[in-house]
Amino acid sequence: MTTQTTQYRLEQKRDVSAGFPGPKSAELAARRSAVVAGGVASSVPVYVADADGGIITDVDGNSFIDLGSGIAVTSVGASDPAVVAAVQDQVAKFTHTCFMVSPYESYIAVAEKLAELTPGDHEKRSVLFNSGAEAVENAVKVARIATGRTAVVAFDHAYHGRTNLTMGLTAKANPYKSSPAGSFGPFAPEIYRVPMSYPYREETEIKGEDAARRAITMIEKQIGAENVAAILIEPIQGEGGFIVPAEGFLPALAEWAKEKGVVFIADEVQSGFCRTGSWFASNHDGVVPDIITMAKGIAGGMPLSAITGRAELMDAVHPGGLGGTYGGNPVACAAALAAIETMEAQDLSARARHIEEQVMGRLRKLAEDVDIIGDLRGRGAMLAMEFVKPGTGATTKEPNAEATKEIAAACLQEGVIILTCGTYGNVVRLLPPLVIGDELLADALDVLEAAIRKVAA
């Protein structure tokens, strides 16, 4: 898995010799401050002119290696030729009719692919939307209608979106739910939070099944199983820190949900579509969700999301109860079909596993030399490092958000874009395009390793 067949428009090489932020980016920043709300933040202080494969170029001529993929969106690479061609073809025909008014084939074709690719061989139904948060909201709607119950269980460190309902489901307060300036609440009711399996930060080592029992006991004591419509969980948590639960945790939760008539919803907005080395992260644990939510990597950069679930659950909703003006836009559907075709043709699940081997091989050796890497984790091309204060890794595991910020800044100065995350702001997450070439990936890892060694010293 070392060769790439795509012919790129842009040279797959970093080059920040033009200096940044340059004058054109500075000019755009000034224009932005006059018209764009301050609540919209950007982690990189340059403005994009072009993007292709694993490279982003700014308006001043710098080229950056992209290890963020627009937060796991451009998994097939920026400007994937198949996606571009499909979008151009569809735009020339029609851009919108609203599927709820005048339907079209591509919506159905996407639903057919989702029925084929998502875990389980049961009969399935799908609905298409625009964003991950919208998918999560509608999955909850379906669960409540289908069960006649109202309570929804979410987990510590969870992130599910920024709408009112999904803010309530999200665990992290600042910046998603509140700040020193005040709260975005009140939030939607009937949301309950239980402990996640977070192996690195458990006070004492606990098996996955026991961590699940801990959560289940809390549900049964504080909510009552008969009141729970759904359990909502990210198989690998995203914004919370790329937390991979202990083996056995997810299957035990899913089995309990099945016994109690609770809808098990897997939020695969960030982890789906080959990102973890399988089509979906649920596959690694042998879990078959009742409903799965998807977005990000589904459509090569076009806004599209989906929920796919058991037919009897999805069909419990009355006609008109699900939908939206732009949901399943024909251009986005065309992009999704092309992106999935690229994933299949290039076996990007295997490519993600290859990326994991390359990255983790480097990082494990690095972790032996520096004392600020507390944990390495993840699957496929969804990988993370958790940073701690020097000398605390085996004891207090004190989060080191300062080092994390310094590392990200140092990487950017050398032309590599990385993302941070985590409840404590101390995690670097790596989400390279699945099509990134070995040489480009190695160069990015050279920069990352140098930054970590510098900060650790």
Protein Blocks (a to p, Z undefined) as FASTA:
>chain_A
ZZcfbdcfbdcdddfknopadfklmmmmmmmmmmpcfklccfbfcdcfbdehjaccdfko
pacddfklnnoilmnoghifklmmmmmmmmmmogceojmlmgcfklmmmmmmmmmmmgcj
bdcdddddfbfklmmmmmmmmmmmmnopabdcddehiafbjbfklmmmpmblblmlgcfk
bcfbdcdehiacdddddfklgfbacdfklmmmmmmmmmmmmnopmlpmbdcddfbackln
opacdehklmmmmmmmmmnopacdddfklmgghlnopabfklmnopacfbdcdefjlnoo
pacddddddfklmmmpcghiagcfkgopaklmmmmmmmmmmmmmnopmlmmmmmmmmmmm
mmmmmmmmpckbfbgcdehjlccdddddehilmmnopacfklmmmmmmmmmmnopacdde
djklpaccddddfkbcfklmmmmmmmmmmmmmmmmZZ
